[in-house]
Amino acid sequence: MIEIQTLATGSKGNCYRVSDGSTALLLEAGISFKAIQQGLDFKTSEIAGVLVSHEHMDHCKGVEGCLKRGMTIYMSQGTKDGMGLDNAQIRIIKSKEQFRIGTWTVLPFDVQHDVNEPLGFLLQSDNGDKLLFATDTYYIKYKFSGLTHLMIECNYDQQTLDENVESGRTHPVMRKRVMRSHFSLENLIEFFKANDLSKVEEIHLLHLSDSNSNVERIFNTVARATGKLIYIP
């Protein structure tokens, strides 16, 4: 049974604890280390590893604090270079090269974002559960089978974004950047259609924009399209 705890999500910071009952991991460290400690009830020693998708501050702000605490961090070479870090506790990982952390088998995969080498993660527990984590990408080119849990970005919906541009709330240049670096509700629905969701138990929708997303519209649309249990932390 996978347990998912959201410590933070969104443009101000992203950090999630996941556990299969045997091994606990952090996905992203985009808040201060103090906030991570508080979110984990100061049980940081229970974290077997931290997976970081890319070097934007809302995903890696707490990395240096985690390193000082002795935690092992997993990231791509591009992310390491982008952060300018050199630490023996950093493990370099590559797209489509799986590795083990405790009872998890982790398969990184490339995603589409405006940084050097961003990654998503497919995590399979020895207990048979399979978790997909993908954020800060405008589409996912891979198909997955046997998923039981999804933690996936739904940053904006096209209607709200277009309305904000028309009203002047969002600049047209920002509209273009959002559409080229983040997952929309519409692209997410297409992703669901392309993948086998028959075993999915939970869908956690992450990283919603404060201004360009309509939470009710997103929740209802995904619920109707999937028939699954939806969480928007």
Buried (B, 14 or more C-beta within 10 A) or exposed (E): EBEBBBBBBBBEBBBBBBBBEEBBBBBBBBBBBEBBBEBBEEEBEEBBBBBBBBBBBBBBBBBBBBBEBEBBBBBBEBBBEBBEBEEEBBBEBEBEEEBEBBBBBBBBBBBBBEBBBBBBBBBBBEEEBBBBBBBBBBEBEBEBEEBBBBBBBBBBBBEBBBBBBEEEEBEEEBBEEBBEBBBBBBBBBEBBEEBEBEEBEBBBBBBBBEEBBBEEEBBEBBEEBBEBEBBBB
